[in-house]
Amino acid sequence: MASWQAHDDVTDERSWTPFEGEGTVKEQLAIMHFNRGAELCLIGRSAEALAELSRAIELDTTCANTALADDAWAALWEDPRFNELVFCEEAPMAQRSPMLALN
């Protein structure tokens, strides 16, 4: 049986999906990239962290606001590349204004 197939005794069809918890697969992928980026940021691998954050924001723009409030990203808060990602023109208004995002 393939790993993605449900077992006969499973009553909740979500229990065999590749992602546990709430949200769509797209949202779960965004969270995965966001968390991986945060870990990379914490160990000083800035370029890789920003690449992961970029992918997370591409999948779910709310990751930008979350990065502004998550201390794991603090080392990059003053980095122009970080600011370009979270305050880009395509982002919702709250992400373009530091005053709105940080309050």
C-alpha positions, 0 to 999 in steps of 0.5 A: 500500500502506498504511504498516501493511501488510507488504511481500512481502519481509518475513519478520519480521511485527513489522518492519512494526508501528508500534513497534520493539523489545520490549513491547506497544503499550501498553508502548511508548505508556507509554515514549513518554509517559514520555520526552516527559514527561522531555524536557518536565521538562528544559526546565522545562515541569512541568505538561505533563511531569506530564500525560505522566507521568500518562498513562505511569503509567496505561498502565504503573505501572512508569513511577512507579518509573522516574521516581523513579530517572531524573535527568531528573525530579529537578526535580519530585521534591519537587513535591507533584503529582509525589509524588501521581502516583508514590505514589498509593494505586492504585500497587503498594507499592514506589511508595507507599513512598519507602524501597522505591522509592529503594533 
